[in-house]
Amino acid sequence: MTTKFPALVATKADAEQQSNFQELSFDDLDEGDVTVAIEYSTLNYKDGLAISGAAPIVQRFPLVLGIDFAGKVIASEHSDFDVGDLVVLNGFGASERLNGGYASYARLSGDLLVKLPSEIDSKAAMAIGTAGYTAMLCVLALEDAGVQPDSGPILVTGAAGGVGTVAISVLAKLGYRVEASTGRVSEEGFLKSLGAQTVHARDPLSAAGKPLQREVWAGVVDCVGSHTLANTLAQTCYGGAVAACGLAQGADLPATVMPFILRGVSLLGIDSVQAPIERRKQAWERLATDMDPTTLDALSFALEFEQLPAAAQEILAGTIRGRAIVEIPTA
């Protein structure tokens, strides 16, 4: 095919990364047995890091950016997919080693794709996005650890971000008492509309704290890391669990083993990038039933394709609320 199409591409010259819009052709795509016409992508914190070059996310150059996408299969030699199927990609090296979602087309191995449940179209899939899929992985991990709605309150940190907003919505729909911690207390009304019962300012959790503190939480979804994660561990009830999926405050963990050996607290690492395909399918099937579709409009907003570089700086600064949906231009 000779069709030219737009893409946001990372390049490198003189050891400096740049991200620019370019015109690509099908010859520029990766090898693979499925070709997808991308309809929507989104902007995640990791995308902000990749676009800006603030962290070494991109490992090959040139590379199409965007860690996730949803769209329609236009060619397939994979037994699991037919032309016309709606599919989603989350992670699996997109925007790191594989061309990602900020282009009109992608070609890749069908082993990396999940067929969307009938209840979720491409736009809704990106209203959920990698952040929402990660939130569901956190919920599944807490359930597997025995945390149930009657176990006690659940805390969501970084609550106004992409993972946090979806986690609140899903947990509340499942019947949990959800409390939120955020640096944007001005979003209290929004977070309560998603299902948070109480909204806390982040400052008490983000400072250094004691190794063991008063038991408060049956479970935690932590998107922040560093002192915040350490304090939530110190405040988790006996036998409770903390699902850790982010590092917005930092990658360090200034904690002790005391919550683990004195209270039997579990720290559950959540990896959305290389999660097994069956776990991904489980997460998307649960999102189809446990994510209230009426909340997606409240959780998401439209972001123009051309606005991606500027929005990358905004998401790193913590000024973006909820999920940014990017409609990908057609060729």
C-alpha positions in Angstrom: 0.0 0.0 0.0 1.2 3.5 -0.8 -1.2 5.4 1.5 0.4 8.1 3.6 -0.9 8.7 7.1 -0.1 11.0 10.1 1.8 9.8 13.1 3.5 11.2 16.2 7.1 9.8 16.0 10.0 9.9 18.4 13.4 10.4 16.8 16.9 10.9 18.2 19.8 13.1 17.0 22.9 14.0 19.0 21.7 11.9 22.0 18.6 14.1 22.2 15.0 12.8 21.7 12.5 14.8 19.8 8.8 14.0 19.1 7.3 15.3 15.9 4.4 14.7 13.6 5.3 12.9 10.4 3.7 11.3 7.3 4.3 7.5 7.3 3.5 4.7 4.9 2.7 1.0 5.5 6.3 0.2 4.8 7.1 2.0 8.1 5.0 -0.3 10.2 6.2 -3.3 12.2 6.0 -6.9 11.0 2.9 -8.8 12.2 -0.1 -10.9 11.3 -2.8 -8.4 12.1 -3.2 -4.8 10.7 -5.4 -2.4 12.5 -7.0 0.9 11.4 -6.6 2.8 14.7 -9.7 4.8 15.6 -8.8 6.1 19.1 -5.8 6.3 21.5 -5.4 8.2 24.7 -2.8 10.0 26.8 -1.4 8.3 29.9 1.3 9.5 32.4 3.7 7.1 30.7 2.9 8.7 27.3 3.8 12.1 28.8 7.2 10.7 29.8 7.7 9.1 26.3 6.6 12.2 24.3 8.6 14.6 26.4 11.7 12.4 26.7 11.6 13.0 30.5 12.3 9.3 31.0 13.9 6.7 28.7 10.7 5.0 27.7 11.5 4.9 23.9 14.1 2.2 23.2 14.3 2.3 19.4 14.2 5.2 17.0 12.3 6.2 15.0 9.2 4.9 16.8 5.5 5.8 16.7 4.5 6.9 20.2 1.3 5.9 22.2 1.1 3.0 24.6 -2.4 2.0 23.7 -5.0 2.1 21.0 -8.4 0.7 19.9 -9.5 0.1 16.3 -10.8 -2.2 13.6 -8.9 -5.1 12.1 -8.4 -4.5 8.3 -6.2 -7.5 7.6 -5.5 -10.7 9.5 -3.6 -13.9 9.2 -4.2 -14.7 12.9 -6.7 -17.4 13.8 -8.2 -15.4 16.6 -9.1 -12.3 14.6 -11.2 -11.5 11.5 -11.5 -8.4 9.4 -14.0 -6.1 11.1 -13.1 -7.1 14.7 -12.7 -4.3 17.2 -9.5 -4.8 19.2 -7.5 -3.1 21.9 -3.8 -2.9 22.7 -2.4 -2.0 26.1 1.4 -1.9 26.6 3.2 -5.0 25.4 6.1 -2.7 24.4 4.1 -0.2 22.4 5.9 3.2 22.4 9.0 1.3 23.8 10.1 -1.3 21.3 7.0 -1.5 19.1 5.2 1.2 17.1 2.3 2.5 19.2 -1.1 4.1 18.8 -0.4 7.6 17.6 -0.8 6.7 14.0 -3.6 5.9 11.6 -2.5 2.2 11.3 -0.6 -0.4 13.2 0.7 -3.8 12.2 1.6 -6.3 15.0 1.3 -9.8 16.3 -2.3 -10.8 17.1 -0.9 -12.4 20.2 -0.7 -8.9 21.7 -4.3 -7.9 21.0 -7.6 -8.4 22.9 -10.9 -8.5 21.1 -13.2 -6.0 22.7 -16.3 -7.3 24.4 -19.5 -6.4 22.5 -20.5 -3.8 25.2 -17.4 -1.7 24.6 -16.7 0.1 21.3 -13.3 1.7 20.3 -14.1 5.1 21.8 -15.3 3.6 25.1 -12.2 1.4 25.2 -10.0 4.5 25.1 -12.2 6.3 27.6 -11.1 3.4 29.8 -7.6 3.0 28.2 -4.5 1.6 29.8 -5.2 3.5 32.9 -8.7 1.9 33.3 -7.4 -1.5 32.4 -4.6 -1.0 35.0 -7.3 0.0 37.6 -9.2 -3.2 36.9 -6.0 -5.2 37.3 -5.7 -3.6 40.7 -9.3 -4.6 41.6 -8.7 -8.1 40.5 -5.5 -8.4 42.6 -7.3 -7.1 45.7 -10.1 -9.6 45.1 -7.6 -12.4 44.7 -6.1 -11.3 48.0 -9.4 -11.7 49.8 -10.4 -8.0 50.0 -14.2 -7.9 49.7 -16.7 -5.0 50.0 -17.5 -6.0 53.6 -13.7 -6.1 54.6 -13.6 -2.3 55.2 -12.8 0.9 53.4 -10.6 1.1 50.3 -8.2 4.0 49.7 -7.4 5.2 46.2 -4.3 7.5 46.0 -3.7 9.8 43.1 -7.4 9.7 42.8 -8.0 12.4 40.2 -5.7 10.7 37.6 -6.6 8.2 35.0 -6.1 5.0 37.1 -7.6 6.6 40.2 -10.9 7.8 38.6 -11.6 4.4 37.0 -10.7 2.6 40.2 -13.1 4.7 42.2 -15.9 4.1 39.7 -15.4 0.4 39.5 -14.9 -0.2 43.3 -18.0 1.9 44.1 -20.1 0.0 41.6 -19.0 -3.3 43.2 -20.2 -2.1 46.6 -16.9 -1.0 48.3 -16.6 2.0 50.5 -14.1 4.1 48.6 -12.1 7.0 50.0 -9.8 9.1 47.8 -6.5 10.9 48.3 -5.6 13.7 45.9 -3.4 16.7 45.6 -6.4 18.4 43.9 -9.0 18.8 46.6 -10.9 21.1 44.3 -11.9 17.9 42.6 -13.8 16.7 45.6 -17.2 17.1 44.0 -16.1 15.2 40.9 -14.5 12.4 42.9 -17.6 12.0 45.0 -19.7 11.9 41.8 -17.7 8.8 40.8 -18.4 7.1 44.1 -15.8 8.3 46.6 -17.4 8.6 50.1 -14.6 10.8 51.5 -11.9 12.9 49.8 -8.6 13.5 51.7 -5.8 15.9 50.9 -2.6 14.1 49.9 -0.2 16.0 52.2 -0.5 13.8 55.3 0.3 10.7 53.2 3.0 12.2 51.1 5.3 13.1 54.1 7.6 10.7 56.0 5.6 8.7 58.5 5.9 6.0 61.2 6.6 2.4 60.1 3.3 1.3 61.7 0.3 3.6 62.1 -3.4 3.3 63.0 -5.1 0.5 61.0 -7.6 2.2 58.6 -7.7 0.5 55.2 -8.8 -3.0 54.2 -7.2 -2.4 50.8 -5.4 0.3 48.8 -5.0 1.2 45.1 -1.8 3.2 45.1 -0.9 5.2 42.0 1.8 7.3 43.7 4.6 5.3 45.3 7.3 6.8 47.6 6.2 8.0 51.0 2.5 7.7 50.0 2.8 4.0 49.4 4.9 3.6 52.6 2.2 5.3 54.7 -0.7 3.4 53.1 1.2 0.2 54.0 1.6 1.4 57.5 -2.2 2.2 57.8 -3.5 -1.0 56.2 -5.4 -3.4 58.5 -4.3 -6.8 59.5 -4.5 -9.2 56.5 -5.2 -6.3 54.1 -3.6 -5.6 50.7 -2.1 -2.7 48.7 -2.1 -2.9 44.9 0.8 -0.7 43.7 0.7 0.5 40.1 2.3 3.9 39.9 5.2 6.2 40.9 3.8 9.8 40.5 5.5 10.8 43.8 8.6 8.7 43.2 10.0 5.2 42.6 11.5 4.9 46.1 9.8 3.0 48.9 10.9 4.4 52.3 9.2 1.7 54.3 10.1 -1.2 56.7 9.0 -4.8 56.8 6.8 -4.2 59.9 3.5 -4.0 58.1 4.3 -7.4 56.4 5.6 -9.3 59.4 3.4 -7.8 62.1 0.1 -7.4 60.3 0.3 -9.8 57.4 -0.2 -7.0 54.9 0.3 -7.9 51.2 2.0 -5.6 48.7 0.7 -6.5 45.2 2.7 -5.3 42.3 0.6 -4.4 39.3 2.2 -4.6 35.9 0.0 -3.6 32.9 2.7 -3.8 30.3 3.5 -7.5 30.2 0.5 -8.9 31.9 -0.5 -12.3 30.5 -3.1 -12.2 27.7 -5.6 -14.3 29.7 -5.5 -11.8 32.6 -6.0 -9.0 30.1 -9.1 -10.7 28.7 -10.4 -11.1 32.2 -9.8 -7.5 32.9 -11.7 -6.3 29.8 -14.6 -8.7 30.4 -14.9 -7.3 33.9 -14.7 -3.8 32.6 -17.7 -4.6 30.4 -19.8 -5.5 33.4 -18.3 -3.6 36.3 -17.6 -0.2 34.7 -20.8 1.9 34.7 -21.0 3.2 31.1 -22.8 6.4 32.2 -19.6 7.5 34.0 -17.4 7.3 31.0 -18.4 10.8 29.8 -17.7 12.2 33.2 -14.3 10.4 33.3 -13.1 11.5 29.9 -12.6 14.4 27.5 -11.6 14.8 23.9 -8.0 15.7 23.1 -7.0 16.8 19.6 -4.3 14.7 18.0 -2.3 17.9 17.4 -2.5 18.8 21.1 -0.6 15.7 22.2 2.9 17.3 22.7 1.5 20.2 24.8 -0.8 17.8 26.8 2.2 15.6 27.6 3.6 18.4 29.7 0.2 19.0 31.4 -0.2 15.3 32.4 3.4 15.3 33.9 2.5 18.5 35.8 -0.6 16.7 37.2 -3.1 19.2 35.8 -5.1 16.8 33.6 -8.2 15.3 35.2 -9.5 11.9 34.1 -9.1 10.2 30.8 -8.0 12.0 27.6 -9.5 10.4 24.4 -7.5 11.1 21.2 -9.3 10.5 17.9 -6.7 9.3 15.4 -7.0 11.0 12.0 -7.8 8.7 9.1 -5.4 8.5 6.2 
